[in-house]
Amino acid sequence: MATASEDCTIRIWDVAKFSNIKDAEGMLNFEPYATLRGHLSPILSLSGGDSESNPALQNLIISGSSNGVIKLWKTPSIAEAD
């Protein structure tokens, strides 16, 4: 899963870890496995392609920022980020 932020970053999360995100003390302990940087203004939109019907779109996302810049990203897989 990818999330966009006003801090100009995109974070990539391993959703398989969502069910176990608290540490031994019950505190939230979850970090993205990748952070994408490149926008200079807050990111207001984020979209991904339908990779089920078109494998060429696998791991691609499109982001748009408040200054009108649109970027295409090839996101790293979990294996590539380790």
N, C-alpha and C positions, 0 to 999 in steps of 0.2 A: 504494500500500500504506500502511496506517496501523499505527502501533505505539503502545502505551500504556506509561506509566512510573510508577514510584513517586514521581517528582518532580511528579506531578499534571498532566502534559502529555500531549498526543497529538501525534505527529509524522506528517506526511504526506510520503511519499517518491515520487519518480519512478523506478519500477523500470526504465525504459528506460536509465537511467544506471548501473545496477548492473554492467554488463559493463566499464565504463571508470571505475573509482573510485579509481585510483591516479594520483598526479601524476608529474611527470618523474623525481623521486627515488625513486619506488616507495612513497611514503607514502600511506596512505588519505586521501582528500580528497573527502568526500561529506557533504552537508548536506541536511536535509529542505527541501522547498520551502514548507512551512507548519508552524507550531506552534500548536496550539489550547490555550488556557488557560481554566480556569473551575472545575475541581474544586479542592477544598480538602483532599482526602485522596488517598492513592495510588490510582491507577486499577488495578483488578484484572481487569476484563473489557472486552472490545471486540468489537463485532459489526457486520457490514454486511449489508444486504439483498441479495437476488438481483436486481440491476438488469437482468439479461438478460431475465427474464420479467416484470418490472414496472418500467417506466421511471420511475415516480414515486419509486422508491427510489434512483435514481441519485445518487451522491455523498452518501448519508446513512449515518451510523454512529451506533451507540448505545454509550455507555460507562457503566460502573458503578464507583464508588469504594468504598473500605473503610468509609466512613461511611454507606453505603446510598443515596447519591445516584445517580440515573440521569439521564444527559443525552443528548439527541438533537442531533446536529451535522449541519449542511450543510457539507460540506468544499469548499474552493475547488478549482477545476480548476487545472492547471498554468498555463494561459493567464491565469487571474485572479490568480495569485500573482506573475506577472512584472511 
